[in-house]
Amino acid sequence: MNLELEDLVQKLRTTEKLVDKPLLLKLDNCIIEVGSNSQELLAKLAAYFKHIVCLSGQANISMLAIEKPVEDLSLPFKDWRREGGKSGRKDSYYDFPSARVVHKVKTDMCFLQSENLKLASGPCIKNDNQVINFINSQYLNWLQQQDWQNCHAAGLVRNGNAIAMAGFSGGGKSTLMLHLMELSDTQFLSNDRLLIKNDGQQTIAKGIPKLPRINPGTIINNPRLIGMFKPQKIAELNAMPLAELWDLEEKYDVFIEDLYGPNRICDTAPLNAFIVLNWHRDNTNAMAIAQVDLTQRRDLLAAVMKSSGPFYQYTDGSFYQDTTALNEEAYLQALSNVPIYEASGQVDFAALVAFCDKHLFAGL
């Protein structure tokens, strides 16, 4: 570690003693250890990840989350290029020869990642969702380094088999997934990140422990979720024009087991079908769904593929770049034996839920 990087680590860490007992999270065969100087932060993380907290085990990945005031790092950060359809500044980064520093523009949280150190620093308690994302990014790295493909998709499981849902920006994949959760015997797999891998016989899907994070329009149109808001808030949202409500960006966590009951989360299952939501709320045609061949409809891959992002680190220690092209062939190979469906026409969640129940989940 060069002297400049050592100085930076000292800035991002603290002289305070770490909490004696770190948090241990077990994800499949990977254990992540999270240390911190804040018991309050560890308690919040333990509540969020309660379904995967373990009491003992040898960590595969160790990381620190340090609660402290924002530091002026005086680094020449460069903006991370946003994906298509996204605007505004979100992440900036600076690369050392053996490490990357990621700065969150809106919150001033900083994250340092190298092969030997994973460190979140700043007002972590206030921005615990970004710490959660950093934890999940380490699990994503773990899987992608084993050739799993990262999909921008939601997923759920019924009787041991999964279906996945992807959509273009604002397509409603999370809303569809939560409507499908109302069917009997369904389990939550993923809201926004789904990892897939073809093992030669079938395609396996894995979710990451990230709870659904949804907008108000999804909440007030779902009888199970509407209780998340007080009556005054519901009235204010119902008074908004529909187009304005649809585009309102306020995110709320859905605690699956609190709302749907125990044993409603699954982490891995064979992938039985993949739906791409290519419908539009201003389309006047009835919703239609048809099976498609992705090799002939590569335009739909744009809704499925997901950049590995600024935290992805290859096994040789180098980092993913925002100019790196996504590998279409790897996704096509991973999905080669999975039926792909395109939903087009107008947005109609009830009709699509009925199709999934009758056809995709038939016999499951």
VENCOR-V525102 format. One record per helix or strand of 3 or more residues. SS is the DSSP state (alpha for helix, beta for strand). FROM is the first residue (numbers start at 0). TO is the last residue. Records with the same first field share a line. If there is no record, write none. Layout:
SS: FROM-TO, FROM-TO
This chain:
alpha: 2-11, 38-47, 127-143, 172-179, 215-219, 225-227, 230-237, 241-246, 255-259, 297-303, 327-333, 348-359
beta: 22-26, 29-35, 60-66, 90-94, 98-103, 109-113, 117-121, 148-150, 152-157, 160-166, 185-189, 193-197, 202-206, 267-276, 287-291, 338-343
